Amino acid sequence: MTSRQRIVLVFLCHALSQGGLFARLPDLQQALGLDEAALGLALLGQPAGAIVTFLFASLVVERVGTRLVILAAIPAMATTMVLIALAPGAVALFGGFALYGGVFGLSNIAINVEADRIEAIDGRRLMNTCHGVWSVGLLAASLLATLMRGLGVAPALHFALVLPLVVAGILASGLGLVSAPPRAHGAAAKGIRIAVPTTMTLLLLGYAVASALLEGGLRNWSVIFMRDSFSAPAWVDTLTLPAFMAAQSIGRLLADRAVTRWGPVRLARALAVTALCGLLLVVFSPNLVVALAGFTLIGFGVCVAFPLSTSAAARLGDRPASENVAALTMSQQVLLLGAPALLGAIATSFSIRLSFAVMLPPLLLAIYLARYLAPRPPAAG
């Protein structure tokens, strides 16, 4: 098995380790008797845990190596899912999400940095394909969650059944993975620093944050949106996530060739417009069919935002790629820190449709800031 094949399978295991969590949020919400605002506050644990981790993720990845981080953190994610499902109240749920955010953040930096390094060695784009396979894995996990909901299986048992599959998969793909050498960069030899954003990472953040906000809002609230807006069986409500992720997966699997043909800027802008159209369909949807069509368009529209911005950050060359990727991802998490609570408060005080409508302006900004995805000259050594 080649390094390219192994890292692709690692991305798949990373997605599967999430166990279809977002499709089970309505079950966790109802089991604990939480309203949307309280659930939004509990969900703050995920970005809070991730932000702390991202500050030091580059230090860990550069000193320990991507392989060891991958082997430890991804099974830990799957274990955390069981703990979240067993939370007895909102405070414990917040703590579970904080722990999840920490191991997710560390593993996220490791797999993206390793994919970028492999991409740099052979000169062929790989990042979008990796994220496409990741989306396929998340889609499979969500479909499994839909099945589990239909069968009435409790979330804790559901996640416990996923755990051994993740451990077996990561051992099969990660044990033989040989960490690729880091990209060359122009940073002074001062050791690994805490990942803080630079001007360029903030500009890349401005492009990526709209899709991140939209994707996070959709994963957290789309099932609840369908449940509260239309009358349909629970399994139909859950189809929003598979529809979104199927579109996202297809888009990402095709994106590496599309970027090579049209360039990152043109592709990013076209897809941002697609996401904008899909969001308008959701906000003004008269029935669940139109809403599902909107969520599907959003999936296509946001498919490249994270892979393209991550690749652009890794290629800046002014410091280690892991530091730029961590700074970009951490800044995104900081900016989105209050998003779950804000969207939950809007949904509770006004309507859940309005909570989706507030995501329209950031998409317009993304269309302009996509210009910073253009390849830049290498930084001076």
KAUR-V718628 format. One record per pair of residues at least 4 apart in sequence whose C-alpha atoms are under 8 Angstrom apart, sorted by the first residue. I is the first residue (numbers start at 0). J is the second residue. If there is no record, write none. Layout:
BEGIN
i=I j=J
i=I j=J
END
This chain:
BEGIN
i=0 j=4
i=0 j=5
i=1 j=5
i=2 j=6
i=2 j=117
i=2 j=176
i=2 j=177
i=3 j=7
i=3 j=114
i=3 j=117
i=3 j=125
i=4 j=8
i=5 j=9
i=5 j=172
i=5 j=173
i=5 j=175
i=5 j=176
i=6 j=10
i=6 j=110
i=6 j=113
i=6 j=114
i=6 j=129
i=6 j=172
i=6 j=173
i=6 j=176
i=7 j=11
i=7 j=128
i=7 j=129
i=7 j=132
i=7 j=133
i=8 j=12
i=8 j=132
i=8 j=168
i=8 j=172
i=9 j=13
i=9 j=69
i=9 j=110
i=9 j=168
i=9 j=169
i=9 j=172
i=9 j=173
i=10 j=14
i=10 j=110
i=10 j=129
i=10 j=130
i=10 j=132
i=10 j=133
i=11 j=15
i=11 j=132
i=11 j=133
i=11 j=134
i=11 j=135
i=11 j=136
i=11 j=137
i=12 j=16
i=12 j=73
i=12 j=133
i=12 j=136
i=12 j=165
i=12 j=168
i=12 j=169
i=13 j=17
i=13 j=73
i=13 j=133
i=14 j=18
i=14 j=133
i=14 j=134
i=14 j=136
i=14 j=137
i=14 j=140
i=15 j=19
i=15 j=136
i=15 j=137
i=15 j=139
i=15 j=140
i=15 j=161
i=15 j=165
i=16 j=73
i=16 j=74
i=16 j=76
i=16 j=77
i=16 j=161
i=16 j=162
i=16 j=165
i=17 j=76
i=17 j=77
i=17 j=80
i=17 j=137
i=17 j=140
i=18 j=77
i=18 j=80
i=18 j=137
i=18 j=140
i=18 j=141
i=18 j=144
i=18 j=157
i=18 j=158
i=18 j=161
i=19 j=23
i=19 j=137
i=19 j=140
i=19 j=141
i=19 j=142
i=19 j=143
i=19 j=144
i=20 j=24
i=20 j=80
i=20 j=141
i=20 j=144
i=21 j=141
i=21 j=218
i=21 j=219
i=22 j=141
i=22 j=144
i=22 j=145
i=22 j=218
i=22 j=222
i=22 j=237
i=22 j=240
i=23 j=27
i=23 j=144
i=23 j=148
i=23 j=154
i=24 j=28
i=24 j=219
i=25 j=29
i=25 j=222
i=25 j=223
i=26 j=30
i=26 j=154
i=27 j=31
i=27 j=84
i=27 j=154
i=28 j=32
i=28 j=33
i=28 j=34
i=28 j=38
i=29 j=33
i=31 j=87
i=31 j=88
i=31 j=89
i=33 j=37
i=33 j=38
i=33 j=89
i=34 j=38
i=34 j=347
i=35 j=39
i=35 j=343
i=35 j=344
i=35 j=346
i=35 j=347
i=36 j=40
i=36 j=340
i=36 j=343
i=36 j=344
i=36 j=346
i=36 j=347
i=37 j=41
i=37 j=89
i=37 j=340
i=37 j=343
i=38 j=42
i=38 j=89
i=38 j=340
i=38 j=343
i=39 j=43
i=39 j=339
i=39 j=340
i=39 j=341
i=39 j=342
i=39 j=343
i=39 j=344
i=40 j=44
i=40 j=93
i=40 j=339
i=40 j=340
i=41 j=89
i=41 j=90
i=41 j=92
i=41 j=93
i=41 j=96
i=42 j=46
i=42 j=93
i=42 j=96
i=42 j=339
i=42 j=340
i=43 j=47
i=43 j=93
i=43 j=96
i=43 j=97
i=43 j=336
i=43 j=337
i=43 j=339
i=43 j=340
i=44 j=48
i=44 j=93
i=44 j=94
i=44 j=95
i=44 j=96
i=44 j=97
i=44 j=98
i=44 j=100
i=45 j=49
i=45 j=93
i=45 j=96
i=45 j=97
i=45 j=98
i=45 j=99
i=45 j=100
i=45 j=101
i=46 j=50
i=46 j=97
i=46 j=100
i=46 j=332
i=46 j=333
i=46 j=335
i=46 j=336
i=47 j=51
i=47 j=97
i=47 j=100
i=47 j=332
i=47 j=336
i=48 j=52
i=48 j=96
i=48 j=97
i=48 j=98
i=48 j=99
i=48 j=100
i=48 j=101
i=49 j=53
i=49 j=97
i=49 j=100
i=49 j=101
i=49 j=102
i=49 j=103
i=49 j=104
i=49 j=105
i=49 j=329
i=49 j=332
i=50 j=54
i=50 j=101
i=50 j=104
i=50 j=329
i=50 j=332
i=50 j=333
i=51 j=55
i=51 j=101
i=52 j=56
i=52 j=101
i=52 j=102
i=52 j=104
i=52 j=105
i=53 j=57
i=53 j=104
i=53 j=105
i=53 j=194
i=53 j=325
i=53 j=326
i=53 j=328
i=53 j=329
i=54 j=193
i=54 j=194
i=54 j=195
i=54 j=325
i=54 j=326
i=54 j=329
i=55 j=59
i=55 j=193
i=55 j=194
i=56 j=60
i=56 j=104
i=56 j=105
i=56 j=108
i=56 j=194
i=56 j=321
i=56 j=322
i=56 j=325
i=57 j=61
i=57 j=108
i=57 j=191
i=57 j=192
i=57 j=193
i=57 j=194
i=57 j=321
i=57 j=322
i=57 j=325
i=58 j=62
i=58 j=191
i=58 j=192
i=58 j=193
i=59 j=63
i=59 j=64
i=60 j=64
i=60 j=65
i=60 j=68
i=60 j=108
i=60 j=109
i=60 j=321
i=61 j=65
i=61 j=191
i=61 j=321
i=63 j=67
i=63 j=68
i=64 j=68
i=64 j=178
i=65 j=69
i=65 j=109
i=65 j=110
i=65 j=112
i=65 j=113
i=65 j=178
i=66 j=70
i=66 j=109
i=66 j=173
i=66 j=174
i=66 j=176
i=66 j=177
i=66 j=178
i=67 j=71
i=68 j=72
i=68 j=105
i=68 j=106
i=68 j=109
i=69 j=73
i=69 j=106
i=69 j=109
i=69 j=110
i=69 j=173
i=70 j=74
i=70 j=169
i=70 j=170
i=70 j=173
i=70 j=174
i=71 j=75
i=72 j=76
i=72 j=102
i=72 j=103
i=72 j=105
i=72 j=106
i=73 j=77
i=73 j=102
i=73 j=103
i=73 j=106
i=73 j=165
i=73 j=169
i=74 j=78
i=74 j=162
i=74 j=165
i=74 j=166
i=74 j=169
i=75 j=79
i=75 j=102
i=76 j=80
i=76 j=99
i=76 j=102
i=76 j=103
i=77 j=81
i=77 j=158
i=77 j=161
i=77 j=162
i=77 j=165
i=78 j=82
i=78 j=159
i=78 j=162
i=79 j=83
i=79 j=95
i=79 j=98
i=79 j=99
i=80 j=84
i=80 j=95
i=80 j=99
i=80 j=155
i=80 j=158
i=81 j=85
i=81 j=154
i=81 j=155
i=81 j=156
i=81 j=158
i=81 j=159
i=82 j=86
i=82 j=95
i=82 j=155
i=83 j=91
i=83 j=92
i=83 j=95
i=83 j=96
i=84 j=154
i=84 j=155
i=84 j=158
i=85 j=155
i=86 j=91
i=86 j=92
i=86 j=95
i=87 j=91
i=87 j=92
i=88 j=92
i=89 j=93
i=90 j=94
i=91 j=95
i=92 j=96
i=93 j=97
i=94 j=98
i=95 j=99
i=96 j=100
i=97 j=101
i=98 j=102
i=99 j=103
i=100 j=104
i=101 j=105
i=102 j=106
i=103 j=107
i=104 j=108
i=105 j=109
i=106 j=110
i=107 j=111
i=108 j=112
i=108 j=321
i=108 j=324
i=108 j=325
i=109 j=113
i=109 j=321
i=110 j=114
i=111 j=115
i=111 j=126
i=111 j=309
i=112 j=116
i=112 j=313
i=112 j=320
i=112 j=321
i=112 j=324
i=113 j=117
i=113 j=178
i=113 j=179
i=114 j=118
i=114 j=125
i=114 j=126
i=114 j=129
i=115 j=119
i=115 j=125
i=115 j=126
i=115 j=310
i=115 j=313
i=116 j=120
i=116 j=179
i=116 j=180
i=116 j=181
i=116 j=182
i=117 j=121
i=117 j=125
i=117 j=179
i=118 j=122
i=118 j=123
i=118 j=124
i=118 j=125
i=118 j=126
i=119 j=123
i=119 j=182
i=124 j=255
i=125 j=129
i=125 j=255
i=126 j=130
i=126 j=255
i=126 j=306
i=126 j=307
i=126 j=310
i=127 j=131
i=127 j=251
i=127 j=252
i=127 j=253
i=127 j=254
i=127 j=255
i=127 j=303
i=127 j=306
i=127 j=307
i=128 j=132
i=128 j=251
i=128 j=252
i=128 j=253
i=128 j=254
i=128 j=255
i=129 j=133
i=129 j=252
i=130 j=134
i=130 j=248
i=130 j=251
i=130 j=252
i=130 j=306
i=131 j=135
i=131 j=247
i=131 j=248
i=131 j=249
i=131 j=250
i=131 j=251
i=131 j=252
i=132 j=136
i=132 j=248
i=132 j=252
i=133 j=137
i=133 j=248
i=134 j=138
i=134 j=244
i=134 j=245
i=134 j=247
i=134 j=248
i=135 j=139
i=135 j=244
i=135 j=245
i=135 j=248
i=136 j=140
i=137 j=141
i=137 j=244
i=138 j=142
i=138 j=240
i=138 j=241
i=138 j=244
i=138 j=245
i=139 j=143
i=140 j=144
i=141 j=145
i=141 j=240
i=141 j=241
i=142 j=146
i=142 j=241
i=143 j=147
i=144 j=148
i=144 j=157
i=145 j=149
i=145 j=234
i=145 j=237
i=145 j=238
i=146 j=150
i=146 j=234
i=147 j=151
i=147 j=152
i=147 j=153
i=147 j=157
i=148 j=152
i=148 j=153
i=148 j=233
i=148 j=234
i=149 j=233
i=149 j=234
i=152 j=156
i=152 j=157
i=153 j=157
i=154 j=158
i=155 j=159
i=156 j=160
i=157 j=161
i=158 j=162
i=159 j=163
i=160 j=164
i=161 j=165
i=162 j=166
i=163 j=167
i=164 j=168
i=165 j=169
i=166 j=170
i=167 j=171
i=168 j=172
i=169 j=173
i=169 j=174
i=170 j=174
i=171 j=175
i=172 j=176
i=181 j=319
i=181 j=320
i=182 j=316
i=182 j=319
i=182 j=320
i=183 j=316
i=183 j=319
i=184 j=316
i=184 j=317
i=184 j=318
i=184 j=319
i=184 j=320
i=184 j=378
i=184 j=379
i=184 j=380
i=185 j=316
i=185 j=317
i=185 j=318
i=185 j=378
i=185 j=379
i=185 j=380
i=186 j=316
i=186 j=317
i=186 j=318
i=186 j=319
i=186 j=380
i=187 j=318
i=192 j=322
i=193 j=322
i=194 j=322
i=194 j=323
i=194 j=325
i=194 j=326
i=195 j=322
i=195 j=326
i=196 j=200
i=196 j=201
i=196 j=323
i=196 j=326
i=196 j=327
i=196 j=330
i=197 j=201
i=198 j=202
i=199 j=203
i=199 j=312
i=199 j=371
i=200 j=204
i=200 j=312
i=200 j=323
i=200 j=326
i=200 j=327
i=201 j=205
i=201 j=327
i=201 j=330
i=202 j=206
i=202 j=368
i=202 j=371
i=203 j=207
i=203 j=308
i=203 j=311
i=203 j=312
i=203 j=327
i=203 j=368
i=203 j=369
i=203 j=371
i=203 j=372
i=204 j=208
i=204 j=308
i=204 j=327
i=204 j=330
i=204 j=331
i=205 j=209
i=205 j=364
i=205 j=365
i=205 j=368
i=206 j=304
i=206 j=308
i=206 j=364
i=206 j=365
i=206 j=366
i=206 j=367
i=206 j=368
i=206 j=369
i=207 j=211
i=207 j=304
i=207 j=305
i=207 j=308
i=207 j=365
i=208 j=212
i=208 j=331
i=208 j=334
i=208 j=335
i=208 j=361
i=208 j=365
i=209 j=213
i=209 j=358
i=209 j=361
i=209 j=362
i=209 j=364
i=209 j=365
i=210 j=214
i=210 j=301
i=210 j=304
i=210 j=305
i=210 j=362
i=211 j=215
i=211 j=301
i=211 j=304
i=211 j=305
i=211 j=331
i=212 j=216
i=212 j=335
i=212 j=338
i=212 j=358
i=213 j=217
i=213 j=355
i=213 j=358
i=214 j=218
i=214 j=301
i=215 j=219
i=216 j=220
i=216 j=221
i=216 j=338
i=216 j=339
i=216 j=342
i=216 j=355
i=217 j=221
i=217 j=240
i=218 j=222
i=218 j=240
i=219 j=339
i=220 j=224
i=221 j=225
i=221 j=239
i=221 j=240
i=222 j=226
i=222 j=236
i=222 j=237
i=222 j=238
i=222 j=239
i=222 j=240
i=223 j=227
i=223 j=236
i=224 j=228
i=224 j=351
i=224 j=352
i=225 j=229
i=225 j=236
i=225 j=239
i=225 j=287
i=226 j=230
i=226 j=231
i=226 j=233
i=226 j=236
i=229 j=286
i=229 j=287
i=231 j=235
i=231 j=236
i=232 j=236
i=233 j=237
i=234 j=238
i=235 j=239
i=237 j=241
i=238 j=242
i=238 j=291
i=239 j=243
i=239 j=291
i=239 j=294
i=239 j=295
i=240 j=244
i=241 j=245
i=242 j=246
i=242 j=291
i=242 j=294
i=242 j=295
i=242 j=298
i=243 j=247
i=243 j=294
i=243 j=295
i=243 j=296
i=243 j=297
i=243 j=298
i=243 j=299
i=244 j=248
i=244 j=295
i=244 j=298
i=245 j=249
i=245 j=295
i=245 j=298
i=246 j=250
i=246 j=295
i=246 j=296
i=246 j=298
i=246 j=299
i=246 j=302
i=247 j=251
i=247 j=298
i=247 j=299
i=247 j=300
i=247 j=301
i=247 j=302
i=248 j=252
i=248 j=302
i=249 j=253
i=249 j=299
i=250 j=254
i=250 j=299
i=250 j=302
i=250 j=303
i=251 j=255
i=251 j=302
i=251 j=303
i=253 j=257
i=254 j=258
i=254 j=303
i=255 j=259
i=256 j=260
i=257 j=261
i=257 j=262
i=257 j=266
i=258 j=262
i=258 j=263
i=258 j=266
i=259 j=263
i=261 j=265
i=261 j=266
i=262 j=266
i=262 j=373
i=263 j=267
i=263 j=307
i=263 j=372
i=263 j=373
i=264 j=268
i=264 j=369
i=264 j=370
i=264 j=371
i=264 j=372
i=264 j=373
i=265 j=269
i=266 j=270
i=267 j=271
i=267 j=303
i=267 j=304
i=267 j=366
i=267 j=369
i=268 j=272
i=268 j=365
i=268 j=366
i=268 j=367
i=268 j=369
i=269 j=273
i=269 j=300
i=270 j=274
i=270 j=299
i=270 j=300
i=270 j=301
i=270 j=302
i=270 j=303
i=271 j=275
i=271 j=300
i=271 j=301
i=271 j=362
i=271 j=363
i=271 j=365
i=271 j=366
i=272 j=276
i=272 j=300
i=272 j=362
i=272 j=366
i=273 j=277
i=273 j=296
i=273 j=297
i=273 j=299
i=273 j=300
i=274 j=278
i=274 j=296
i=274 j=297
i=274 j=298
i=274 j=299
i=274 j=300
i=274 j=301
i=274 j=362
i=275 j=279
i=275 j=297
i=275 j=300
i=275 j=359
i=275 j=362
i=275 j=363
i=276 j=280
i=276 j=293
i=276 j=296
i=276 j=297
i=277 j=281
i=277 j=292
i=277 j=293
i=277 j=294
i=277 j=295
i=277 j=296
i=277 j=297
i=277 j=300
i=278 j=282
i=278 j=293
i=278 j=294
i=278 j=296
i=278 j=297
i=278 j=355
i=278 j=356
i=278 j=359
i=279 j=283
i=279 j=293
i=279 j=356
i=280 j=284
i=280 j=289
i=280 j=290
i=280 j=292
i=280 j=293
i=281 j=289
i=281 j=290
i=281 j=291
i=281 j=293
i=281 j=294
i=281 j=352
i=281 j=355
i=282 j=352
i=282 j=353
i=282 j=355
i=282 j=356
i=283 j=352
i=284 j=289
i=284 j=290
i=285 j=289
i=285 j=290
i=286 j=290
i=287 j=291
i=288 j=292
i=289 j=293
i=290 j=294
i=291 j=295
i=292 j=296
i=293 j=297
i=294 j=298
i=295 j=299
i=296 j=300
i=297 j=301
i=298 j=302
i=303 j=307
i=304 j=308
i=305 j=309
i=306 j=310
i=307 j=311
i=307 j=372
i=308 j=312
i=308 j=372
i=309 j=313
i=309 j=324
i=309 j=327
i=310 j=314
i=311 j=315
i=311 j=372
i=311 j=373
i=311 j=374
i=312 j=320
i=312 j=323
i=312 j=324
i=312 j=327
i=313 j=319
i=313 j=320
i=313 j=321
i=313 j=323
i=313 j=324
i=314 j=320
i=314 j=377
i=315 j=320
i=315 j=323
i=315 j=375
i=315 j=377
i=315 j=378
i=316 j=320
i=316 j=377
i=316 j=378
i=317 j=378
i=317 j=379
i=318 j=322
i=318 j=323
i=319 j=323
i=320 j=324
i=321 j=325
i=322 j=326
i=323 j=327
i=324 j=328
i=325 j=329
i=326 j=330
i=327 j=331
i=328 j=332
i=329 j=333
i=330 j=334
i=331 j=335
i=332 j=336
i=335 j=339
i=337 j=341
i=338 j=342
i=339 j=343
i=340 j=344
i=341 j=345
i=342 j=346
i=342 j=351
i=342 j=354
i=342 j=355
i=343 j=347
i=343 j=351
i=343 j=354
i=344 j=348
i=345 j=349
i=345 j=350
i=345 j=351
i=345 j=353
i=345 j=354
i=346 j=350
i=346 j=351
i=346 j=352
i=346 j=353
i=346 j=354
i=347 j=351
i=349 j=353
i=350 j=354
i=351 j=355
i=352 j=356
i=353 j=357
i=354 j=358
i=355 j=359
i=358 j=362
i=359 j=363
i=360 j=364
i=361 j=365
i=362 j=366
i=363 j=367
i=364 j=368
i=365 j=369
END
